[in-house]
Amino acid sequence: MNDSRPSQPISGILFGAAYYAEYHRDERTEADLDLMQQAGFTVIRVGESVWSTWEPRDGEFDLEWLQPVLDGAHARGIKVILGTPTYAVPPWLQTAYPEIAAEPRTGQPMPWGARQEVDYSHPAFRFHAERVVRAVVGRYADHPAVIGFQVDNEPGMLLFHNRGSFQRFVRRLKAQYGDVDTLNREWGLTYWSHRLSDWSELWTPDGNSLPQYDLAWRRYQADLTTEFIAWQADLVREYASPEQFVTTCIAYPRPALADEQLVEALDITAGNPYYAMQDHLDATRELEPMTPWTSSGVAGLLRQADRLYSSKQSRFLVTETDAQSIGGSDLNLPPYPGQLAQAAFAFVSRGAAMIEYWHWHTLPYGTETYWGGVIPHSLRPGRVYEEVAEIGAAFAAVGDALDGYEPDGDVAILWSNDSRFAFEFFPPLATADGQPDRQSYQQIVDAYHRGVVEAGAQSRILHVSQAQAIGAAELARRFPVLVAPALYVASDADLDLLRDYAAAGGHLVVGIRTGYGDEEARARVEVAPARLSEAAGVRYDEYSNVRGDVPVTADAPLEASRAVGDRTARRWIDGLIVDDADRVEVLATYDHPRFGDFPAATTAAHGDGRVTVVGTVPSPALAADLVRWAVPEPVADALAPDRDLPVTVASGTLPDGRRAWFAFNWGWAEQRLALAAPVTDLVTGEPLEAGTNVSLPAWSTRTFVDAAGE
């Protein structure tokens, strides 16, 4: 077994697509690979979706069909990521072992006919999964084209209610709490007569109504996913060389997923950021997401990239993303010309070391018939292929210039998977029709993330555990502004870290629900925001949902900011009460007969820093005003201080101390960018002096690096 891991598995920007030669009705591997080579492809992903092709019958393997693909790719200088096929169970296994079907509800097996219908903690599934993984990886691990392995695919789709899974959950609770009396106390089971006298009395999750139970259940389900991926990664490493990496592709909205834990057993983070195109990428518009798993807007696109970076705080791989329309037959939004290049360079600007499209050719059959690939149903290269080839040429020109790149972050935003779990069960926000909004956590975070983008700044998403590992003083040094939106599930130590961060010189921005719950998702019996109210100089006793936007009036220093759109409070209002009027400055108030009694945002000095409290979900304009005030000189000002939407600028540092810059025009009208510093265009090699007026045509992007010696 080989335990060594590649320290930096990627050099240059890998570029390609998922490729399924086996999905073609006629043989065309050579023709496909020729087109890929001409488009500048340097990588393909293969093999992860076809267990029934690898093992058509129990114990009978057909492993040779992939050889021509790998040989052809290698001959053209195209690298290969080999996938393990465990997410799509073959019919013979389904019928021979029906007990492996996942149960979304107790006693109700998931019907077969799609994918990911299996309980991957089941021993029978594990036996057969191990066998096929060993067969496939053992056959091709030493092929010179293979640079890495993807184990499984988008894990964590289901919460397993199978009897074995539930029994393991009970055993876990026993180990954690020791006895039922402790569980009764910690979960508050006196409520509604739920006290247990024996572990056998614990009810299954189907009818559960208690948030403490649900949080424990969600944590457990995420751990099942982490354990499964780690198990597969260990299997693969028995065959992998030290130069080959092991990863999985993450779909971040999956319910049984805690990404920062999942990636601990992997060499590099990889994920699948899908996004709505066309007018959804107009930076001056605010459009609703098309699906729960796709983002809308420039900020949504960048947030997906920032989440990928956050998992390991390092560069990542995009294993799947839009080529043409992505979704069902009724969701057809192919990109406007230029948008594919914008998205590709946007991902790179936030840390991507690979861009891989899903997928090479648009399928003539199956569930994903209308998920557009690089080439259309006709299999004749068209406009999308031509644009993809232009991106390939641009990446080739960039070469290894971005090796060691680290994206800048003017503002750190805390992320809490526990709080996401809690809010998916007990959402604080309601939908437009009055139903619980299970996306509450993401939407609260997105309000601040979009504010960062619209203020011309950049964000770094940090998991709470990562912030704890950095420590308060170093956190304040690295990230002068830290936003804690909706940190509801938090220990005393987590909240003390925030307070100490401000005392050490950082600017802490506290959003709604932060400091209201504890590590068990119990409402704290303390003044809110707990452990922060004294430092903030404000508190609140009451809070309200609001169905429409409430206008907000900004006071100095926000009143001088340049806002796009209306400053409003959305969906929620905390009734903030100022306790220390001599120290607290009110930044904004509500224009409302009742809510006008409360500040919308306050700030107060604390130690060497300050604490700002925002008592609502801020509109993009209000959030941007807050960020402009907190970050008066974002990093991007060093390149182009006189910029505004639809132009955005992203940046990051290189090992030699220089910066790389990425400028985007997210709109139809041509924009001009006045450079404040000398740079070199990374794609064309053209040197540009300070004061140069750079043209950004509709839906375009430019990439620069600081001039040598700057």
N, C-alpha and C positions, 0 to 999 in steps of 0.2 A: 504493500500500500504506500502511496506517495502523499505525504502530508504537506509538502511545500506548496505555497501559493504564489502566483505571479504578483509582484508588488505594483507593477504598472503594466497591465495586460494590453493596453492599446497605445499605438503610436499613429499619428495622423488621424484623419476623420474617416472612419469606415463608412461605406455608402453602398446601399443595395436594397434588397427586398426579400421577403419570404418567398420561396420558390417551391412549387409543387408540380414537378414533372409528371408525377403519378396521377394528377387530376386531368391531364390532357386526354382527349378522346383519341388522338393520333400522336405518334412519336414526333417530337420536335425539340428534343433537348439541345442538339447542336445549334439549331437556329436561334433558340432562346438565349443560349449562352453567348452567341455572337452579338446579339443585340445588347445584352447586358454589358459586354466588354466595350462596345461602341458608346454606350451611355456612361462609361466611367465607373461601372460597378466594381467594387472591391470586396464585397461580401454578400453571401446569401445564407438564409436559414432554411434548413431542410429537416424533414423526417418526423416532426413532432405530432402530427395529426392522424397517423395511419397505422395504429396498432394492428388492425385486421389485415393490413398488407404485410407488415413485418411477420405476423404470426397468424396465418389464415385459419389454422385449426390448433387446438390445444397441444402445445409442445412441438408443433411443426413450424419451423422458421424458414422464411424466404428473405435472405439478407443481401442478395447480390444485385437487386434491382437498382440500388442507389449508386453502385460503383461507377456507372457511366457519368452520372451527374458530378460526382466528386472528381473523377479524372478530368472531365471536360472543364470544370471550374478551375482546377489546379493548372491545367495547360494554358489557361487565359489569365492567370494571375489573380483569380477570384478566390478569396478565402471562404471558409464554410463554418457556420455554427450548427452543430448537430443537436437536434432536439430528441428528448426521450418521449415516447408516445403515450404516456400514462393518463392523459386527461380525457382520451376518447376510447372508451372500453369496447372491445369487439363483441359482436352478438353471441359468439360461442361462449364467452366468459359470462355474459349476462344470463344466458339460459342455464348454464351449468351451475352457477352460484348466484341465484337470485337474491340471496341474503346480503350481498355486497351493495345493493342499491341503497343510496342515501335516502333517509326519511326526513323530508322537510317538516313533517309533523309526526308525532309518535304513532307507529303502526301504519303509516301511509307512505309506502315506498315511492320514490321518484319514478315516474314512468320512463321507460327507455325510449330512445328515438332522437335524442339531441346529443349532448356531450356533458361531461362533468356531472353525471348522475350518480356517482359512486361515493361511498363512504371510504375515503382513502386511509382511514385508521383501521379498517377491518383486516384481520389476519389473512383471510383468503385472497383478498385483493392484493395485499402486500406480497404474498408468495408469488403470484403471477406477474405483478409489476416488477419485482426484482429480477425475475427470470428474463423478461423481455428487455429490461434495461441492460442487464449483463450481456445479453446476446448482441444487441445493437451497438452498444458502446465498445464492447470487446472486439467486435468485427472492424470498426472504423476508427478507433482512437488513434491508431498510428498512421492514419492516412495523412500525407503532408498538407492537404488542403485544410484540415480541421484545426481551427485555432481555439475553439472553445465549445462548451456544451450548455444547452438550455434544458434544465430539468422541469418536466411538466409544462403547464401553460396557464397563466392567469389563475393561480390557485385561490381558494377561499370563497367560492361562489355560493356555497350552501352552508347552513348551520345544521349539523348532523343531530337528529333526534333519535337515532338508532339506539336500541337497548344497550349494546355494548358501550357506545359513546356516553350514554347517560350514567351507566355504572362507573365508568372511569371518572366522570365528573363528580360523582358522590365520593369516590375514594380521594379525589383531589381536595374536596372540601374537608374531609376528615383530617387529611394531612395538614391543611392550612389552619383549621380552627380547633382541632383536637377533640372537641366534644360538642354535643348539640346545644348545651347551655350557652357556650360561647357564641355559636352561630345564632341562637335566638337573640342574644343581646346585640351582636354586631349588626344583624339585619333587621332588628326591630320587629321580631316575629310575634310579639304580643298583639300587634295590630291585626285586626280582623281574625283573631283566634288562629294564627298560623304557627304557634309555638309547637316545636317538635319534642317528642320524648325519646325518639329513636331515629337513626339515620334512614331506616327503611320507610319512614313516613314522608320523606321529601318528595314533593310532587314534581312531575315532569314539566318542562318549560312551556308546554303548549298553552296552558291556561294561566301562566304566571302573570301577576299584575304588579309585582314588587320590583322597583328599580335596582335594589341591592342584589337580588337574585339575578336579574338580567345582566348586570355588569359582570358578575362572576362568570356567568354563562358565556358571554361574549369574549371575555379574556381567555377562557378555556378553549373556545372554538378557534381563536386566533393562534393559540399555542399548538393546537392540533395541526394547523397549516404549517407553522414554523417547524414543527418536529418532522412532518412529512417531507418537506423540502430539504431539511438538513439530512435526513435519512437517505434521500436520493443523491444528494451531493456527495455524501460519503461513499456511496456505491460507485459513482462515476470516478471519483478520485483514485479508486483502486486501479483504474486503467489510464487516467489522464497523465500527461507529462507535466513537469513543472511549468512549462510555457503556456499550457492550455488553461483557460479560465472556466469556471463553473458559475452559472447564473440561473435565474428563472425570470420570466417576464411578468411584471406586476400590473394588474389592473387595480388602481388605487381605491376605487369605490367598493371593492369586494367587502362583504360583511364580516367574513372570518379572516381578517388580515390585520396584523400590526407590523407595518413595513420595516420599522427600525429594528425589530427583533428578527424578522424573517431574513434580512440580508446579512445577519451576523455569520451565517454559515456559507455565504457566497463571496466570490472574489470581487464582483462588481455588480452594481445595481443595474437592472434593465427593466423597462416598462413600456406601456402602450398608451401614449397620450393621443386620444382621438378628439377632434374639435370640429365645430361647425365652421364652414367656410363662407364665401361670398360676403354679404353685408355683415355677417357676424364678426368679421375681422376689420370692420370699420371702427377705428379708435374713437370716433366721435359719437358712436351710437351705443345704446344699451338694449340688447335683445336677449330674450330668455333662452336658456339652453334648449336644444332640440330633444335631448334624451338625458336620463340621469347619469350616463357614463360619458357624455361628451361635454366639452366646455363651450362657452360662447364668449366672444370678445377677446381682445388682445391680452388683457389682464388674465383672463381664464387660461389662455394658451400658455402664458409665462408662468402662471401658478402651477400648472401641471409639470412644467420643467423644474420649477423650484422644489416641488414635492419630490421629484426623482432625485435631485441633488441632495435633499435633506436626509434621505434614508441612511446614507453612509457619510454624508458631508464630503462627497467626492464626485468626480466625473462619472457619467453613466452612459448606458446604451439605450437608444430608442429602437426597440425590437419590432414595433408596429406603429404605424401612423397613417394618416390619410394619403392616398394617391389620387383617387377620384371621389365620388360620392361614397359615404360610409354610413351604413344602416340598412333598413328594410327597403322594400320595393317602393315605398311611398316617401322616401327621404332621399331626394336627389338634388344635391347642391355641389356640383363639381366646382373646383376652384376657379376664381378669376385668374387671368394671366398674371403671373408674378407671385401669387399667394403661396405656391408650393415652396418657392425659394425663400420667401419671407419666413415661413414656418420652420424650414430646415435651419436657417441661420439663427432664428430666434432660439431654437432648442440648443444649438451650439453655443450661443451667447450665454446661456445659463448652465452650460457644463456638459452638453452631449458630446461624446466621442464617437458616436455612430448614429446614422440616420438610416433606418430600414423601413421600407414601405410594406404595408399589407395591401396588396401582395403583387406578384409579378403580372399574372394574367387574370383577367376577369373571368370568373367561372361560368360555365354554361348550365350548371345544375347545382342543387343543394341549397341550404338555408341562406348562404351568402352569395346567391346569384347576382344580386345587385350591389354588392360591395365592390366598387370599382378598383381595378388594379392599374398598374403602370401602362399596360396595353389593354385595349377594350375587347369586347366579345369577338370582334372580327379577327383578333390577333395581329392586326396590322398596326404598326406604330403610328400614333397620332400626335395631337398637340401636347397631351400630358407627357408622353414619352420624350418629346423634344425638349420640354421644359425640365424634365428630370435629367436629361443628358446635359443640359446647361449647368445644372447644379453639380453634377458629377465632375464637369470640367472645372468649375469654380473650386470645389473641394480639392481636386488634384493640384490646382495652382497654390492653394493654401499649404498643402503638404503637411509637414510636421511642425509648422510654425506655432500651433496652439498646444503642443505638448506641454504638460504642466500647468495649463491654464486654470485659474481659479476665479469664478465670477465674483464681481463686487456685490456688496450688500450694504446700502446706506441704513437700512432698517432691518432688524431681526424680528421675525414673527414666530411666536411660540405655537407649536402644534401638539395636540394631545389626542391620541387615539382613544384613550379612555373617555375623554369628554365627547368625542364623536360617538362612541358606543352609547353613552348615557343619553345623548340628545336624540339619537335615532329611536330610543325607547320612550323617553319623556321629553319631547321637543318643547322648547320655550316659545317658539314662533308658530304661527298658523298660516296656512295657505290662503289664497284669495277667497276660496269658498268656505273658509272656516275650519278646515281639517288640520290635524297636527302635521306640521311640516317636518318630515324626517330628514330633510336636508338642512336643518337649522344651523348645525355646527359649521358646515362648509360655507353657508351663505354669510354667516357672521365673519368668519375668517376672510372670505372673499371681499367683503366690504372694505377691509383695511388694505388687503393686497392690491385691490384696484386703486385705492387712494394713493398708494405708493407709486404705482405706475403712472397715474394721471398727474402726480406732482413732479414727474420727471426724475424720480429716484428709483432705486432697485432694492429688492428684498432678499433676505436669506431666511428660509424657514428652518427653524430649529425644533427638534423634539425636546420635550421637557427633560428627559434623561440626559440628552446631550448638553443642555444648558447647565444641568447640575454638575456634569463631569468637568465643564469649563470652569465653574465657580464664579461667584459674584464679581470679584475685582477684575478678573480677566475678561469676563463677559462685558463689563462696562468699557474696558479698553478696546475690545474688538468691535463692539456694536454700541455706539453711543445712544442709539434709540432702540428700545425693545417694546414691541406690542404684545400684550397678553389678551387676545380676544377669546372670551368664552372659556377660560380655563376653569371649568366647573368641577371636574374630578381632580382634586389636588390635595396633597398631603400638607401638613404644617411646614415641612421642610421646603416644599415647592414654593409656597407663598412667602416664606422667610427669604428664600433666594431672590424673589422679586424685590422685596423691601430692601435687602442688602445690596442688590444691584444698584438701586437708586442712591442709596447712601454712599456707594463707592464712586459715584459720579455719572451714572447712567440716567437716561431719561426714560422712565417707565410709563407706558400708556396702557391703562387698564380698561378693558372693554366690559360689556354687560356679562353677567353671570360669573365673571372671574372672582374667585374667593367666596363663592356661595355654597359650594359643596365640598365634601371631604373625600378621602381616598376610597370610600365605600359608596359614593354618590348619595350620602346623607346630607340633607340641608344642615349647615352648621348652625349651632345654637350660639351665635356670636353676632356682633354688630357687623353689618356688611359694608364694604367688602372686607371679609375677615382677614385679620393680621396685616391689613393694608390701610384701614380707615384712618388710623392715627397719623401715619406717614402722609396720606393724601389730604388730610384735613377735612374730609367729607365722609358722609355715611348715607345710607338710605334704609327706610323701613318698608316702603311700598313701591310697587312697580306695576306697569300697565302695558298690555298689548295695544297697538294702535292699528287701525285698518287702513288708513290713508296716510300720506306723507304730512308731517307737521312742519311748517316753515321754521327755520332757525335763523336768528339774528346773531351775527358774529360780533364780538367786542374786540378791542385791541388785545393782542396783536394780530388776530386773524382777519380783521376787517380790511387790511391792505392787500390780502392775497388775491391772486388772479384765478377766480373760479370759473369753470365751465359748467353751466347748468345751475340748478337751484340747490342751495344748501337746505337740506331737510333732514328731519329725523324719521326713521322708518321702523315700523313694526313693533317697537318696544321702547319704553321710557322708564328709567329708574328715577324715582323721586329724590334726587340728590339734595342733601342738607349740608350746608357749610357749617362746620364746627369751629373753625379757626379763621375768622374773617380777616385778621391781620396778616395771615400767611397765605391764604387761598385767593387766587385770582380767577374770576369767572371769565371763561373764554367765549361762551356762546349761551344763548337763552332761547326758549321756545316762544313762538308767536301764537299763543293759545290761552284761552281764558282760565283754564285750570293748570295745564302743564307749564305755563309761564311762571308758576310759583317756584319752579325748580330750575337750576342751571342745567344746560345740556352738556357742558364740558367745563371742567375746572383744572387748574394746575397749581401746584405748591412745591416750593423747594423742600428737599429732604436730604440732609447730610450734604454731600458734595454734588448731588444730582437733583432730580425732581420727579414728582409723580403727577401724571395727568390722568384724569378719570373722564371717560366718555360714557354718558348715561343712556345711549341709544345706539341703534345700528345706523351709522352715518351714511348718507347718500354719497355718491362718488364725489360731488363737489365739496361737501363738508369734510369727507375723509381726506381729499387732496389738500384742502386748506390746512388741516391739522398737520399733515406731513410736511407741507411747505414751511410751516412755522417751525416744526421740530427739526427739519433738515434744510436749513436755508441755503446750503451750498452742496448739493448732491455731487457725487463723483462726475457724472456726465457733464456738468458745467465746464469742466476742464477742456472738453472737446467743443461743445456748442452751447454756450450759455443762453443764447437767444433762440430757443426752440419751443414749440408748443404742439399739442395734438393737431393733426394725426401723426406727427413725428415723435418717435421714441428713440432713445439711445441706450444701449446696453454696453457693459464693459467688464473687463476682468484683468487680472495681473498675470504676467508671465514670469518664469523663473529668473530672467535677467533683469527684472524690475520694471520693464516697460509694460504698457497697457495695450490690449487689443480693444477695438471699438467696433460697434455694430450699430449702424443707423438705418432706420426703417421709416418708410412713408406708408401708413396704413389707411390709404384713401385714394380717391380718383384724381384729385387735382395735384399737379406737380408742386413740389415743395423745394425750397432752397435752404441749405444748411451752411452757415458761416463758420468756418473752422477757426477755433481760438488757439490751435497749436499745430505745429507741423507734423504730418503723418505720412505714411506710405499705404497705398491701397494694397491690401493683402492678395487680392485676386489678380489685378493687372500689373502690380509692381510700380505704379505711377507715384512719384513723390508729389506731395501737395503741401504748399507753404501755409503758414498761419495767415488768415484773412481770405483764403480761397473760398469762393461761393460754390458749393457742391450742389449739383442738381439731383433731386430724388424724384424720378418720374412716378406715375401711379403704381402703387403696389410694388415698390422696389426696395432693395436693401443694398447697402455698401458696407464693406468691412475694411478696417484700417488697423495699423499698428503704429505706435509712437515712432517718430523718426529716430534713427540711431543717435545715441548721445543725449536724447531728451529725457 
